[in-house]
Amino acid sequence: MNLQLILGNFALILFVLMVVTGVIWFLDVFYLAKQRRLAADRALAEFDGRNAKLTADGIKVDRAANRNAIEHALLRQPTWIEYSGSFFPVIALVFFLRSFLYEPFKIPSSSMVPTLLVGDLILVNKYTYGIRLPVLNKKIIEINNPQRGDVMVFKYPKDMTQDYIKRVIGVPGDKITYENKRLTVNGKAVSYAPMDDYLDDEHLVYNKQYQENLTGVSHRILNNEQAPTLNLADVKHFPHDDACTYNYDGFTCVVPEGNYFMMGDNRDNSADSRYWGFVPDKNIVGKAFFVWMNLSNLRRIGGIH
């Protein structure tokens, strides 16, 4: 695992911090605190012995104040232990929540417009597609598999430090054809209902907007009439690329076992499985299900469809 991968893996950083602070906390609770108590008891016994002798000699001493000060000083946790003990439960809670329940993400690009906008803050369900070991991302408990139409977050196969979000178009065994900007899944043409044109605020152009019904899952997509169906020059070599055939009008792919075919809803402005290949099951992060904020558009809140 190289340095870039480590720095780009926030889960790994959290895990290391949790382990370090946890070890320090446990060491303090079960050993260091007892050692401080023993040291304090010895010092207080010596203090009491000296005071008893002074009192016997008729010398008056402020026994209570001095005794309390000595005990407090010797029992006080060192700063590094105090901070570790304070941070450990917080780090552990955050690690558990984002590893097994929900993880927040921010949408960085327009590849999923109009479903998701740049700057959308979303929540991703981490357990829908099975319980996975943190950091290793190895599935240990099967629950559900991704379905066509799901909006899914995954590790980009070409760079595992990057998280991508796209829509599931094909599941294992599916035959996906994309010609003249229209999908066919397992020989059945996907239906498209025209909608009002969509204004692209980023490029100040109008795109054609359609309601796509992907085998029962209805959602909006965009097409740029000026863009080609496929930029063949951008298609990269990828694992199982022999399962795909390309031409200037589009492509046909058969999704291998254990893999998924992903596309962005902004069809002509999305780098996706058309260009870099299939997404292995081991790369899955979770299912996007809720937009909870967009600082540029405070009305952006609700479910993801």
C-alpha positions as CSV (number, residue, x, y, z in Angstrom):
1,M,0.0,0.0,0.0
2,N,1.7,3.2,-1.2
3,L,1.7,6.5,0.6
4,Q,-0.8,8.2,-1.7
5,L,-3.3,5.4,-1.1
6,I,-2.8,5.6,2.6
7,L,-3.3,9.4,2.7
8,G,-6.3,9.1,0.4
9,N,-7.9,6.5,2.6
10,F,-9.7,8.4,5.4
11,A,-11.0,5.2,6.9
12,L,-7.5,3.9,7.4
13,I,-6.4,7.2,9.0
14,L,-9.4,7.0,11.4
15,F,-8.7,3.4,12.2
16,V,-5.0,4.1,13.0
17,L,-6.1,7.1,15.2
18,M,-8.7,4.9,16.9
19,V,-6.2,2.1,17.6
20,V,-3.5,4.5,19.0
21,T,-5.9,6.5,21.2
22,G,-7.6,3.2,22.3
23,V,-4.4,1.5,23.3
24,I,-3.4,4.6,25.3
25,W,-6.8,4.8,27.0
26,F,-6.8,1.1,27.9
27,L,-3.2,1.2,29.1
28,D,-4.1,4.1,31.3
29,V,-7.3,2.5,32.7
30,F,-5.8,-0.9,33.5
31,Y,-2.1,0.0,34.3
32,L,-0.9,3.6,34.3
33,A,-3.8,4.9,36.6
34,K,-3.0,2.1,39.1
35,Q,0.7,3.1,39.0
36,R,-0.2,6.7,39.7
37,R,-2.4,5.6,42.6
38,L,0.4,3.5,44.1
39,A,2.9,6.4,43.7
40,A,0.4,8.8,45.3
41,D,-0.2,6.4,48.2
42,R,3.5,6.1,48.9
43,A,4.0,9.8,48.7
44,L,1.1,10.5,51.1
45,A,2.3,7.9,53.5
46,E,5.7,9.6,53.6
47,F,3.9,13.0,54.0
48,D,1.7,11.7,56.8
49,G,4.8,10.3,58.5
50,R,6.7,13.6,58.3
51,N,3.7,15.5,59.6
52,A,3.2,13.2,62.5
53,K,6.8,13.8,63.5
54,L,6.4,17.6,63.2
55,T,3.2,17.5,65.2
56,A,4.9,15.5,67.9
57,D,7.6,18.1,68.0
58,G,5.0,20.8,68.5
59,I,5.2,22.3,65.0
60,K,1.8,23.2,63.4
61,V,1.4,22.3,59.7
62,D,-1.5,22.8,57.2
63,R,-1.9,19.1,56.6
64,A,-5.1,18.9,54.6
65,A,-4.2,21.5,51.9
66,N,-0.7,20.1,51.3
67,R,-1.9,16.5,51.3
68,N,-4.6,17.3,48.7
69,A,-2.2,19.2,46.5
70,I,0.3,16.3,46.5
71,E,-2.5,13.7,45.8
72,H,-3.9,15.8,42.9
73,A,-0.5,16.4,41.3
74,L,0.4,12.7,41.4
75,L,-3.0,11.4,40.2
76,R,-3.4,13.9,37.4
77,Q,-3.2,12.3,33.9
78,P,-0.3,13.5,31.6
79,T,-1.6,15.7,28.8
80,W,-1.1,13.1,26.1
81,I,-3.1,10.6,28.0
82,E,-5.8,13.0,28.8
83,Y,-6.3,14.0,25.2
84,S,-6.2,10.4,24.0
85,G,-8.8,9.4,26.5
86,S,-11.0,12.3,25.4
87,F,-10.6,11.7,21.6
88,F,-10.9,7.9,21.7
89,P,-14.7,7.5,22.2
90,V,-15.4,10.3,19.6
91,I,-13.1,8.7,17.0
92,A,-14.5,5.2,17.7
93,L,-18.0,6.5,17.3
94,V,-17.3,8.3,14.0
95,F,-15.4,5.2,12.7
96,F,-18.2,2.9,13.5
97,L,-20.9,5.2,12.0
98,R,-19.1,5.8,8.7
99,S,-17.8,2.2,8.4
100,F,-21.0,0.3,9.0
101,L,-24.0,2.7,8.8
102,Y,-23.8,6.0,6.9
103,E,-21.0,8.0,5.3
104,P,-21.3,11.6,4.0
105,F,-20.0,12.6,0.6
106,K,-19.9,15.8,-1.4
107,I,-20.7,15.8,-5.1
108,P,-17.6,17.2,-6.9
109,S,-18.7,17.1,-10.6
110,S,-21.8,17.4,-12.9
111,S,-21.7,13.8,-14.1
112,M,-24.9,13.0,-12.2
113,V,-26.9,16.1,-13.1
114,P,-29.9,16.5,-13.0
115,T,-30.2,13.9,-10.2
116,L,-27.3,15.3,-8.2
117,L,-25.8,18.8,-8.5
118,V,-22.3,20.0,-7.8
119,G,-21.9,20.7,-4.1
120,D,-24.7,18.4,-3.0
121,L,-23.9,16.9,0.4
122,I,-25.3,13.3,0.4
123,L,-25.5,10.4,2.8
124,V,-24.5,6.9,1.6
125,N,-25.9,3.7,3.2
126,K,-22.9,1.5,4.0
127,Y,-24.8,-1.7,4.9
128,T,-27.4,-2.1,2.1
129,Y,-25.0,-4.0,-0.1
130,G,-23.6,-6.1,2.8
131,I,-21.4,-5.6,5.8
132,R,-17.8,-5.0,4.9
133,L,-14.6,-4.9,7.0
134,P,-13.4,-1.3,7.3
135,V,-10.2,-0.3,5.5
136,L,-10.0,-3.7,3.7
137,N,-13.6,-3.3,2.3
138,K,-14.0,-7.1,2.3
139,K,-17.6,-8.2,2.5
140,I,-18.3,-10.5,5.5
141,I,-22.1,-10.5,5.6
142,E,-24.3,-10.7,2.5
143,I,-27.4,-8.5,2.6
144,N,-28.5,-7.2,-0.8
145,N,-26.8,-6.8,-4.2
146,P,-26.9,-3.6,-6.3
147,Q,-29.9,-3.3,-8.6
148,R,-30.3,-1.5,-11.9
149,G,-31.2,2.1,-11.3
150,D,-29.4,2.3,-7.9
151,V,-27.2,5.4,-7.4
152,M,-24.0,3.9,-6.0
153,V,-20.7,5.2,-4.6
154,F,-17.6,3.1,-5.4
155,K,-13.8,3.2,-5.6
156,Y,-12.7,4.3,-9.0
157,P,-11.0,1.1,-10.5
158,K,-8.2,3.2,-12.0
159,D,-7.4,5.0,-8.8
160,M,-8.6,3.5,-5.5
161,T,-8.0,6.8,-3.6
162,Q,-11.0,8.3,-5.5
163,D,-14.6,7.8,-4.8
164,Y,-17.0,7.9,-7.8
165,I,-20.8,8.0,-7.9
166,K,-22.8,6.8,-10.9
167,R,-26.0,4.9,-11.6
168,V,-26.1,1.1,-11.9
169,I,-27.0,0.3,-15.5
170,G,-26.0,-3.4,-15.7
171,V,-25.6,-6.2,-13.1
172,P,-23.7,-9.4,-13.6
173,G,-24.8,-11.3,-16.7
174,D,-26.6,-8.3,-18.3
175,K,-26.1,-7.5,-21.9
176,I,-25.9,-3.7,-22.2
177,T,-26.2,-1.9,-25.6
178,Y,-25.9,1.8,-26.0
179,E,-26.5,3.1,-29.5
180,N,-27.6,6.6,-30.7
181,K,-27.8,7.6,-27.0
182,R,-30.4,4.9,-26.2
183,L,-30.0,2.0,-23.9
184,T,-31.0,-1.6,-24.4
185,V,-30.8,-4.1,-21.5
186,N,-30.9,-7.8,-22.3
187,G,-32.5,-7.1,-25.7
188,K,-35.3,-4.9,-24.3
189,A,-35.2,-1.2,-25.3
190,V,-35.3,1.3,-22.4
191,S,-38.1,3.8,-22.7
192,Y,-37.6,7.6,-22.8
193,A,-40.2,10.3,-22.2
194,P,-39.2,13.8,-23.3
195,M,-39.2,16.6,-20.7
196,D,-38.5,20.3,-20.8
197,D,-34.9,21.2,-21.8
198,Y,-32.5,21.5,-18.9
199,L,-30.4,24.6,-18.4
200,D,-26.8,23.7,-17.7
201,D,-25.7,26.6,-15.3
202,E,-22.1,25.6,-15.6
203,H,-21.9,25.9,-19.4
204,L,-24.9,28.1,-20.0
205,V,-26.5,25.8,-22.5
206,Y,-29.7,23.8,-22.7
207,N,-29.6,20.0,-22.8
208,K,-32.3,17.6,-23.8
209,Q,-33.9,16.1,-20.8
210,Y,-35.7,12.7,-20.7
211,Q,-37.4,10.5,-18.1
212,E,-35.6,7.2,-18.5
213,N,-37.3,4.0,-17.3
214,L,-34.6,1.6,-16.6
215,T,-36.4,-1.7,-16.1
216,G,-38.9,-0.2,-13.7
217,V,-36.7,2.5,-12.2
218,S,-37.6,6.0,-13.4
219,H,-35.2,8.9,-13.3
220,R,-34.1,11.9,-15.3
221,I,-31.1,12.0,-17.7
222,L,-29.6,14.6,-20.0
223,N,-28.3,14.4,-23.6
224,N,-26.2,17.0,-25.4
225,E,-27.3,16.9,-29.0
226,Q,-24.0,18.3,-30.2
227,A,-21.9,15.6,-28.5
228,P,-21.3,12.2,-30.2
229,T,-22.7,9.0,-28.7
230,L,-19.2,7.8,-27.8
231,N,-15.7,9.3,-27.9
232,L,-13.8,6.2,-29.0
233,A,-10.5,8.0,-28.4
234,D,-11.3,8.2,-24.7
235,V,-12.0,4.4,-24.3
236,K,-9.2,2.9,-22.1
237,H,-8.0,-0.7,-21.7
238,F,-9.7,-2.3,-18.8
239,P,-10.2,-5.8,-17.2
240,H,-12.7,-7.9,-19.2
241,D,-12.7,-5.4,-22.1
242,D,-13.1,-8.4,-24.3
243,A,-16.7,-8.5,-23.1
244,C,-17.3,-5.3,-25.0
245,T,-17.5,-4.3,-28.7
246,Y,-17.3,-0.7,-29.7
247,N,-18.2,1.3,-32.8
248,Y,-18.9,4.9,-33.7
249,D,-22.6,4.5,-33.0
250,G,-22.1,3.0,-29.5
251,F,-21.1,-0.2,-27.8
252,T,-22.4,-3.6,-26.5
253,C,-21.0,-5.1,-23.2
254,V,-21.9,-8.3,-21.3
255,V,-21.3,-7.6,-17.6
256,P,-18.9,-10.2,-16.1
257,E,-19.8,-12.0,-12.8
258,G,-18.9,-9.9,-9.7
259,N,-19.0,-6.7,-11.7
260,Y,-21.3,-3.8,-12.5
261,F,-21.8,-1.4,-15.4
262,M,-22.1,2.2,-14.3
263,M,-23.2,5.4,-16.1
264,G,-23.8,9.0,-15.1
265,D,-27.2,10.6,-15.7
266,N,-25.5,13.5,-17.5
267,R,-24.8,11.1,-20.3
268,D,-22.6,13.3,-22.5
269,N,-20.6,14.7,-19.6
270,S,-19.7,11.6,-17.6
271,A,-16.5,9.5,-17.5
272,D,-18.0,6.1,-16.6
273,S,-18.0,2.4,-17.5
274,R,-18.2,3.2,-21.2
275,Y,-14.6,4.5,-21.0
276,W,-12.9,2.8,-18.1
277,G,-14.7,-0.4,-17.6
278,F,-16.6,-2.4,-15.0
279,V,-16.8,-1.9,-11.3
280,P,-15.8,-5.0,-9.2
281,D,-18.0,-5.8,-6.2
282,K,-14.9,-5.3,-4.0
283,N,-14.9,-1.6,-5.0
284,I,-18.4,-0.9,-3.7
285,V,-18.8,1.7,-1.0
286,G,-22.5,2.0,-0.6
287,K,-25.9,3.3,-1.9
288,A,-26.6,7.0,-2.1
289,F,-30.0,7.7,-0.7
290,F,-30.3,11.3,0.6
291,V,-29.3,14.8,-0.2
292,W,-29.1,16.7,3.1
293,M,-27.6,20.1,2.0
294,N,-26.1,22.2,-0.7
295,L,-24.6,25.4,0.5
296,S,-25.2,27.0,-3.0
297,N,-28.8,25.9,-3.1
298,L,-30.5,25.5,0.3
299,R,-33.6,24.0,-1.2
300,R,-31.6,20.9,-2.2
301,I,-32.8,18.3,0.4
302,G,-34.5,15.0,-0.1
303,G,-34.2,11.5,-1.4
304,I,-32.2,10.3,-4.4
305,H,-34.0,8.6,-7.2
